[in-house]
Structure formats: C-alpha cells, structure tokens
Amino acid sequence: MRQEWLAPKCGRSPFAGEELTGRPMGIIIRGNVVMWKNEIAPTAQGEPLLFEAMDRPREA
C-alpha cells in the first residue's frame, strides 16, 4: 500500500509499505450500517448533499 493512498489524521499508517489483500465486509457511516456483506441497507440514512462549485462566481 502506498502512503499517498492513505489519509490518516496522524499522517502515517502501520500499513504503509505492506501488501494487503482482501475486500471490505461492510460500510458504516456515522454509526449506521449502510452496506454489509454486499447487501445495501433497506432504508436510506441521512440527507442529500448539495455541492456548490467553488471555481465559478456566485450568481446574484
């Protein structure tokens, strides 16, 4: 695993330089299981996000 692929808050990882194999078992976001063993949660969690472009001026 290459260091530039990682984004730990401390700036380092014990996995840097190691060759890892495997795949994720699930995804947990803010304590909510949204996917587990290739099954998506039956109900949606959270709210949609609205992204604003930062590279263009705002309309008046």
PyMOL Python script that loads the backbone (N, CA, C, O; Angstrom):
from pymol import cmd

cmd.read_pdbstr("""\
ATOM      1  N   MET A   1       0.849  -1.173   0.000  1.00  0.00           N
ATOM      2  CA  MET A   1       0.000   0.000   0.000  1.00  0.00           C
ATOM      3  C   MET A   1       0.891   1.232   0.000  1.00  0.00           C
ATOM      4  O   MET A   1       1.844   1.330   0.773  1.00  0.00           O
ATOM      5  N   ARG A   2       0.560   2.175  -0.890  1.00  0.00           N
ATOM      6  CA  ARG A   2       1.376   3.374  -0.989  1.00  0.00           C
ATOM      7  C   ARG A   2       0.862   4.439  -0.023  1.00  0.00           C
ATOM      8  O   ARG A   2      -0.345   4.600   0.156  1.00  0.00           O
ATOM      9  N   GLN A   3       1.784   5.153   0.587  1.00  0.00           N
ATOM     10  CA  GLN A   3       1.435   6.166   1.582  1.00  0.00           C
ATOM     11  C   GLN A   3       0.495   7.234   1.023  1.00  0.00           C
ATOM     12  O   GLN A   3      -0.387   7.705   1.741  1.00  0.00           O
ATOM     13  N   GLU A   4       0.665   7.630  -0.255  1.00  0.00           N
ATOM     14  CA  GLU A   4      -0.181   8.687  -0.805  1.00  0.00           C
ATOM     15  C   GLU A   4      -1.640   8.260  -0.963  1.00  0.00           C
ATOM     16  O   GLU A   4      -2.501   9.115  -1.168  1.00  0.00           O
ATOM     17  N   TRP A   5      -1.939   6.969  -0.875  1.00  0.00           N
ATOM     18  CA  TRP A   5      -3.323   6.500  -0.946  1.00  0.00           C
ATOM     19  C   TRP A   5      -4.034   6.635   0.390  1.00  0.00           C
ATOM     20  O   TRP A   5      -5.263   6.575   0.441  1.00  0.00           O
ATOM     21  N   LEU A   6      -3.295   6.815   1.458  1.00  0.00           N
ATOM     22  CA  LEU A   6      -3.859   6.859   2.798  1.00  0.00           C
ATOM     23  C   LEU A   6      -4.113   8.291   3.235  1.00  0.00           C
ATOM     24  O   LEU A   6      -3.447   9.215   2.767  1.00  0.00           O
ATOM     25  N   ALA A   7      -5.066   8.477   4.124  1.00  0.00           N
ATOM     26  CA  ALA A   7      -5.359   9.814   4.629  1.00  0.00           C
ATOM     27  C   ALA A   7      -5.596   9.789   6.136  1.00  0.00           C
ATOM     28  O   ALA A   7      -6.614  10.307   6.596  1.00  0.00           O
ATOM     29  N   PRO A   8      -4.685   9.200   6.924  1.00  0.00           N
ATOM     30  CA  PRO A   8      -4.887   9.194   8.364  1.00  0.00           C
ATOM     31  C   PRO A   8      -4.642  10.585   8.944  1.00  0.00           C
ATOM     32  O   PRO A   8      -3.816  11.337   8.427  1.00  0.00           O
ATOM     33  N   LYS A   9      -5.349  10.926  10.007  1.00  0.00           N
ATOM     34  CA  LYS A   9      -5.188  12.230  10.635  1.00  0.00           C
ATOM     35  C   LYS A   9      -3.782  12.415  11.198  1.00  0.00           C
ATOM     36  O   LYS A   9      -3.278  13.538  11.236  1.00  0.00           O
ATOM     37  N   CYS A  10      -3.143  11.335  11.634  1.00  0.00           N
ATOM     38  CA  CYS A  10      -1.815  11.441  12.246  1.00  0.00           C
ATOM     39  C   CYS A  10      -0.703  11.566  11.204  1.00  0.00           C
ATOM     40  O   CYS A  10       0.434  11.874  11.560  1.00  0.00           O
ATOM     41  N   GLY A  11      -1.013  11.332   9.914  1.00  0.00           N
ATOM     42  CA  GLY A  11      -0.019  11.491   8.866  1.00  0.00           C
ATOM     43  C   GLY A  11       0.819  10.256   8.578  1.00  0.00           C
ATOM     44  O   GLY A  11       1.721  10.308   7.742  1.00  0.00           O
ATOM     45  N   ARG A  12       0.541   9.152   9.250  1.00  0.00           N
ATOM     46  CA  ARG A  12       1.281   7.909   8.998  1.00  0.00           C
ATOM     47  C   ARG A  12       0.338   6.726   9.214  1.00  0.00           C
ATOM     48  O   ARG A  12      -0.737   6.869   9.798  1.00  0.00           O
ATOM     49  N   SER A  13       0.757   5.566   8.736  1.00  0.00           N
ATOM     50  CA  SER A  13      -0.063   4.369   8.897  1.00  0.00           C
ATOM     51  C   SER A  13       0.832   3.158   9.069  1.00  0.00           C
ATOM     52  O   SER A  13       1.877   3.074   8.425  1.00  0.00           O
ATOM     53  N   PRO A  14       0.448   2.207   9.929  1.00  0.00           N
ATOM     54  CA  PRO A  14       1.229   0.985  10.066  1.00  0.00           C
ATOM     55  C   PRO A  14       1.144   0.103   8.821  1.00  0.00           C
ATOM     56  O   PRO A  14       1.910  -0.852   8.697  1.00  0.00           O
ATOM     57  N   PHE A  15       0.232   0.402   7.900  1.00  0.00           N
ATOM     58  CA  PHE A  15       0.057  -0.395   6.691  1.00  0.00           C
ATOM     59  C   PHE A  15       0.870   0.117   5.516  1.00  0.00           C
ATOM     60  O   PHE A  15       0.920  -0.549   4.481  1.00  0.00           O
ATOM     61  N   ALA A  16       1.505   1.268   5.635  1.00  0.00           N
ATOM     62  CA  ALA A  16       2.305   1.823   4.538  1.00  0.00           C
ATOM     63  C   ALA A  16       3.452   0.863   4.223  1.00  0.00           C
ATOM     64  O   ALA A  16       4.151   0.405   5.127  1.00  0.00           O
ATOM     65  N   GLY A  17       3.639   0.567   2.955  1.00  0.00           N
ATOM     66  CA  GLY A  17       4.697  -0.335   2.524  1.00  0.00           C
ATOM     67  C   GLY A  17       4.327  -1.806   2.567  1.00  0.00           C
ATOM     68  O   GLY A  17       5.102  -2.649   2.115  1.00  0.00           O
ATOM     69  N   GLU A  18       3.156  -2.130   3.101  1.00  0.00           N
ATOM     70  CA  GLU A  18       2.707  -3.523   3.187  1.00  0.00           C
ATOM     71  C   GLU A  18       1.842  -3.865   1.974  1.00  0.00           C
ATOM     72  O   GLU A  18       1.161  -2.997   1.429  1.00  0.00           O
ATOM     73  N   GLU A  19       1.870  -5.117   1.557  1.00  0.00           N
ATOM     74  CA  GLU A  19       0.978  -5.583   0.501  1.00  0.00           C
ATOM     75  C   GLU A  19      -0.213  -6.239   1.177  1.00  0.00           C
ATOM     76  O   GLU A  19      -0.067  -7.222   1.903  1.00  0.00           O
ATOM     77  N   LEU A  20      -1.386  -5.690   0.932  1.00  0.00           N
ATOM     78  CA  LEU A  20      -2.594  -6.167   1.585  1.00  0.00           C
ATOM     79  C   LEU A  20      -3.521  -6.815   0.570  1.00  0.00           C
ATOM     80  O   LEU A  20      -3.569  -6.409  -0.591  1.00  0.00           O
ATOM     81  N   THR A  21      -4.253  -7.820   1.013  1.00  0.00           N
ATOM     82  CA  THR A  21      -5.270  -8.445   0.177  1.00  0.00           C
ATOM     83  C   THR A  21      -6.567  -8.493   0.966  1.00  0.00           C
ATOM     84  O   THR A  21      -6.555  -8.474   2.197  1.00  0.00           O
ATOM     85  N   GLY A  22      -7.662  -8.555   0.267  1.00  0.00           N
ATOM     86  CA  GLY A  22      -8.961  -8.628   0.930  1.00  0.00           C
ATOM     87  C   GLY A  22      -9.942  -7.688   0.290  1.00  0.00           C
ATOM     88  O   GLY A  22      -9.662  -7.078  -0.742  1.00  0.00           O
ATOM     89  N   ARG A  23     -11.089  -7.576   0.905  1.00  0.00           N
ATOM     90  CA  ARG A  23     -12.112  -6.664   0.441  1.00  0.00           C
ATOM     91  C   ARG A  23     -12.949  -6.234   1.633  1.00  0.00           C
ATOM     92  O   ARG A  23     -12.971  -6.919   2.656  1.00  0.00           O
ATOM     93  N   PRO A  24     -13.635  -5.110   1.511  1.00  0.00           N
ATOM     94  CA  PRO A  24     -14.446  -4.640   2.640  1.00  0.00           C
ATOM     95  C   PRO A  24     -15.634  -5.569   2.909  1.00  0.00           C
ATOM     96  O   PRO A  24     -16.232  -6.109   1.978  1.00  0.00           O
ATOM     97  N   MET A  25     -15.961  -5.743   4.160  1.00  0.00           N
ATOM     98  CA  MET A  25     -17.127  -6.537   4.547  1.00  0.00           C
ATOM     99  C   MET A  25     -18.368  -5.670   4.635  1.00  0.00           C
ATOM    100  O   MET A  25     -19.483  -6.154   4.437  1.00  0.00           O
ATOM    101  N   GLY A  26     -18.183  -4.391   4.931  1.00  0.00           N
ATOM    102  CA  GLY A  26     -19.334  -3.512   5.072  1.00  0.00           C
ATOM    103  C   GLY A  26     -18.914  -2.062   5.142  1.00  0.00           C
ATOM    104  O   GLY A  26     -17.728  -1.735   5.187  1.00  0.00           O
ATOM    105  N   ILE A  27     -19.916  -1.203   5.151  1.00  0.00           N
ATOM    106  CA  ILE A  27     -19.690   0.230   5.265  1.00  0.00           C
ATOM    107  C   ILE A  27     -20.568   0.743   6.395  1.00  0.00           C
ATOM    108  O   ILE A  27     -21.774   0.501   6.421  1.00  0.00           O
ATOM    109  N   ILE A  28     -19.943   1.458   7.334  1.00  0.00           N
ATOM    110  CA  ILE A  28     -20.657   2.056   8.453  1.00  0.00           C
ATOM    111  C   ILE A  28     -20.378   3.545   8.401  1.00  0.00           C
ATOM    112  O   ILE A  28     -19.220   3.962   8.431  1.00  0.00           O
ATOM    113  N   ILE A  29     -21.423   4.349   8.323  1.00  0.00           N
ATOM    114  CA  ILE A  29     -21.280   5.796   8.276  1.00  0.00           C
ATOM    115  C   ILE A  29     -22.015   6.401   9.458  1.00  0.00           C
ATOM    116  O   ILE A  29     -23.221   6.216   9.623  1.00  0.00           O
ATOM    117  N   ARG A  30     -21.266   7.128  10.279  1.00  0.00           N
ATOM    118  CA  ARG A  30     -21.816   7.772  11.479  1.00  0.00           C
ATOM    119  C   ARG A  30     -22.621   6.798  12.336  1.00  0.00           C
ATOM    120  O   ARG A  30     -23.684   7.145  12.851  1.00  0.00           O
ATOM    121  N   GLY A  31     -22.117   5.596  12.483  1.00  0.00           N
ATOM    122  CA  GLY A  31     -22.750   4.593  13.322  1.00  0.00           C
ATOM    123  C   GLY A  31     -23.881   3.825  12.671  1.00  0.00           C
ATOM    124  O   GLY A  31     -24.467   2.947  13.304  1.00  0.00           O
ATOM    125  N   ASN A  32     -24.204   4.131  11.422  1.00  0.00           N
ATOM    126  CA  ASN A  32     -25.275   3.428  10.714  1.00  0.00           C
ATOM    127  C   ASN A  32     -24.680   2.469   9.695  1.00  0.00           C
ATOM    128  O   ASN A  32     -23.846   2.858   8.878  1.00  0.00           O
ATOM    129  N   VAL A  33     -25.111   1.218   9.746  1.00  0.00           N
ATOM    130  CA  VAL A  33     -24.664   0.236   8.765  1.00  0.00           C
ATOM    131  C   VAL A  33     -25.417   0.512   7.466  1.00  0.00           C
ATOM    132  O   VAL A  33     -26.641   0.392   7.423  1.00  0.00           O
ATOM    133  N   VAL A  34     -24.692   0.882   6.406  1.00  0.00           N
ATOM    134  CA  VAL A  34     -25.341   1.172   5.126  1.00  0.00           C
ATOM    135  C   VAL A  34     -25.129   0.056   4.118  1.00  0.00           C
ATOM    136  O   VAL A  34     -25.869  -0.038   3.139  1.00  0.00           O
ATOM    137  N   MET A  35     -24.121  -0.801   4.343  1.00  0.00           N
ATOM    138  CA  MET A  35     -23.897  -1.966   3.486  1.00  0.00           C
ATOM    139  C   MET A  35     -23.162  -3.007   4.313  1.00  0.00           C
ATOM    140  O   MET A  35     -22.213  -2.687   5.029  1.00  0.00           O
ATOM    141  N   TRP A  36     -23.605  -4.255   4.212  1.00  0.00           N
ATOM    142  CA  TRP A  36     -22.936  -5.343   4.924  1.00  0.00           C
ATOM    143  C   TRP A  36     -23.012  -6.596   4.080  1.00  0.00           C
ATOM    144  O   TRP A  36     -24.096  -7.013   3.671  1.00  0.00           O
ATOM    145  N   LYS A  37     -21.863  -7.196   3.817  1.00  0.00           N
ATOM    146  CA  LYS A  37     -21.759  -8.424   3.022  1.00  0.00           C
ATOM    147  C   LYS A  37     -22.537  -8.307   1.704  1.00  0.00           C
ATOM    148  O   LYS A  37     -23.361  -9.162   1.379  1.00  0.00           O
ATOM    149  N   ASN A  38     -22.259  -7.225   0.949  1.00  0.00           N
ATOM    150  CA  ASN A  38     -22.865  -6.958  -0.353  1.00  0.00           C
ATOM    151  C   ASN A  38     -24.367  -6.702  -0.311  1.00  0.00           C
ATOM    152  O   ASN A  38     -25.015  -6.743  -1.356  1.00  0.00           O
ATOM    153  N   GLU A  39     -24.938  -6.441   0.853  1.00  0.00           N
ATOM    154  CA  GLU A  39     -26.364  -6.123   0.986  1.00  0.00           C
ATOM    155  C   GLU A  39     -26.489  -4.667   1.419  1.00  0.00           C
ATOM    156  O   GLU A  39     -25.952  -4.280   2.457  1.00  0.00           O
ATOM    157  N   ILE A  40     -27.190  -3.864   0.636  1.00  0.00           N
ATOM    158  CA  ILE A  40     -27.422  -2.467   0.983  1.00  0.00           C
ATOM    159  C   ILE A  40     -28.560  -2.397   1.989  1.00  0.00           C
ATOM    160  O   ILE A  40     -29.518  -3.166   1.902  1.00  0.00           O
ATOM    161  N   ALA A  41     -28.459  -1.477   2.943  1.00  0.00           N
ATOM    162  CA  ALA A  41     -29.494  -1.319   3.964  1.00  0.00           C
ATOM    163  C   ALA A  41     -30.852  -1.050   3.312  1.00  0.00           C
ATOM    164  O   ALA A  41     -30.916  -0.352   2.300  1.00  0.00           O
ATOM    165  N   PRO A  42     -31.932  -1.588   3.870  1.00  0.00           N
ATOM    166  CA  PRO A  42     -33.250  -1.437   3.248  1.00  0.00           C
ATOM    167  C   PRO A  42     -33.787  -0.011   3.273  1.00  0.00           C
ATOM    168  O   PRO A  42     -34.599   0.349   2.420  1.00  0.00           O
ATOM    169  N   THR A  43     -33.357   0.807   4.223  1.00  0.00           N
ATOM    170  CA  THR A  43     -33.832   2.191   4.295  1.00  0.00           C
ATOM    171  C   THR A  43     -32.647   3.145   4.203  1.00  0.00           C
ATOM    172  O   THR A  43     -31.560   2.863   4.707  1.00  0.00           O
ATOM    173  N   ALA A  44     -32.881   4.271   3.550  1.00  0.00           N
ATOM    174  CA  ALA A  44     -31.827   5.277   3.396  1.00  0.00           C
ATOM    175  C   ALA A  44     -31.591   6.000   4.721  1.00  0.00           C
ATOM    176  O   ALA A  44     -32.514   6.193   5.513  1.00  0.00           O
ATOM    177  N   GLN A  45     -30.358   6.390   4.941  1.00  0.00           N
ATOM    178  CA  GLN A  45     -29.981   7.139   6.139  1.00  0.00           C
ATOM    179  C   GLN A  45     -29.481   8.507   5.718  1.00  0.00           C
ATOM    180  O   GLN A  45     -28.890   8.641   4.646  1.00  0.00           O
ATOM    181  N   GLY A  46     -29.701   9.510   6.523  1.00  0.00           N
ATOM    182  CA  GLY A  46     -29.129  10.826   6.263  1.00  0.00           C
ATOM    183  C   GLY A  46     -29.946  11.661   5.298  1.00  0.00           C
ATOM    184  O   GLY A  46     -31.118  11.390   5.036  1.00  0.00           O
ATOM    185  N   GLU A  47     -29.281  12.697   4.773  1.00  0.00           N
ATOM    186  CA  GLU A  47     -29.931  13.634   3.881  1.00  0.00           C
ATOM    187  C   GLU A  47     -29.073  13.840   2.647  1.00  0.00           C
ATOM    188  O   GLU A  47     -27.856  13.665   2.716  1.00  0.00           O
ATOM    189  N   PRO A  48     -29.674  14.210   1.509  1.00  0.00           N
ATOM    190  CA  PRO A  48     -28.871  14.501   0.322  1.00  0.00           C
ATOM    191  C   PRO A  48     -27.990  15.720   0.544  1.00  0.00           C
ATOM    192  O   PRO A  48     -28.356  16.629   1.289  1.00  0.00           O
ATOM    193  N   LEU A  49     -26.841  15.740  -0.096  1.00  0.00           N
ATOM    194  CA  LEU A  49     -25.931  16.876  -0.008  1.00  0.00           C
ATOM    195  C   LEU A  49     -26.031  17.708  -1.267  1.00  0.00           C
ATOM    196  O   LEU A  49     -26.227  17.180  -2.361  1.00  0.00           O
ATOM    197  N   LEU A  50     -25.895  19.019  -1.107  1.00  0.00           N
ATOM    198  CA  LEU A  50     -25.865  19.928  -2.238  1.00  0.00           C
ATOM    199  C   LEU A  50     -24.458  20.492  -2.335  1.00  0.00           C
ATOM    200  O   LEU A  50     -24.012  21.195  -1.428  1.00  0.00           O
ATOM    201  N   PHE A  51     -23.752  20.196  -3.416  1.00  0.00           N
ATOM    202  CA  PHE A  51     -22.399  20.675  -3.612  1.00  0.00           C
ATOM    203  C   PHE A  51     -22.437  21.934  -4.471  1.00  0.00           C
ATOM    204  O   PHE A  51     -23.125  21.988  -5.490  1.00  0.00           O
ATOM    205  N   GLU A  52     -21.690  22.937  -4.044  1.00  0.00           N
ATOM    206  CA  GLU A  52     -21.576  24.162  -4.808  1.00  0.00           C
ATOM    207  C   GLU A  52     -20.204  24.225  -5.447  1.00  0.00           C
ATOM    208  O   GLU A  52     -19.197  23.926  -4.807  1.00  0.00           O
ATOM    209  N   ALA A  53     -20.169  24.614  -6.710  1.00  0.00           N
ATOM    210  CA  ALA A  53     -18.886  24.744  -7.406  1.00  0.00           C
ATOM    211  C   ALA A  53     -18.114  25.910  -6.797  1.00  0.00           C
ATOM    212  O   ALA A  53     -18.658  27.001  -6.626  1.00  0.00           O
ATOM    213  N   MET A  54     -16.851  25.677  -6.472  1.00  0.00           N
ATOM    214  CA  MET A  54     -16.018  26.712  -5.855  1.00  0.00           C
ATOM    215  C   MET A  54     -15.186  27.461  -6.884  1.00  0.00           C
ATOM    216  O   MET A  54     -14.516  28.437  -6.548  1.00  0.00           O
ATOM    217  N   ASP A  55     -15.222  27.014  -8.138  1.00  0.00           N
ATOM    218  CA  ASP A  55     -14.363  27.608  -9.148  1.00  0.00           C
ATOM    219  C   ASP A  55     -15.103  28.586 -10.053  1.00  0.00           C
ATOM    220  O   ASP A  55     -14.559  28.993 -11.080  1.00  0.00           O
ATOM    221  N   ARG A  56     -16.326  28.974  -9.704  1.00  0.00           N
ATOM    222  CA  ARG A  56     -17.054  29.949 -10.514  1.00  0.00           C
ATOM    223  C   ARG A  56     -17.750  30.943  -9.575  1.00  0.00           C
ATOM    224  O   ARG A  56     -18.082  30.605  -8.438  1.00  0.00           O
ATOM    225  N   PRO A  57     -17.963  32.159 -10.057  1.00  0.00           N
ATOM    226  CA  PRO A  57     -18.608  33.170  -9.192  1.00  0.00           C
ATOM    227  C   PRO A  57     -20.058  32.818  -8.908  1.00  0.00           C
ATOM    228  O   PRO A  57     -20.726  32.174  -9.716  1.00  0.00           O
ATOM    229  N   ARG A  58     -20.528  33.244  -7.763  1.00  0.00           N
ATOM    230  CA  ARG A  58     -21.916  33.015  -7.410  1.00  0.00           C
ATOM    231  C   ARG A  58     -22.821  33.912  -8.220  1.00  0.00           C
ATOM    232  O   ARG A  58     -22.459  35.036  -8.567  1.00  0.00           O
ATOM    233  N   GLU A  59     -24.020  33.395  -8.522  1.00  0.00           N
ATOM    234  CA  GLU A  59     -24.991  34.207  -9.254  1.00  0.00           C
ATOM    235  C   GLU A  59     -25.676  35.165  -8.304  1.00  0.00           C
ATOM    236  O   GLU A  59     -25.942  34.822  -7.152  1.00  0.00           O
ATOM    237  N   ALA A  60     -25.962  36.354  -8.779  1.00  0.00           N
ATOM    238  CA  ALA A  60     -26.606  37.381  -7.930  1.00  0.00           C
ATOM    239  C   ALA A  60     -28.092  37.186  -7.849  1.00  0.00           C
ATOM    240  O   ALA A  60     -28.781  37.957  -7.181  1.00  0.00           O
TER     241      ALA A  60
END
""", "prot")
cmd.dss("prot")
cmd.show_as("cartoon", "prot")
cmd.util.cbc("prot")
cmd.orient("prot")
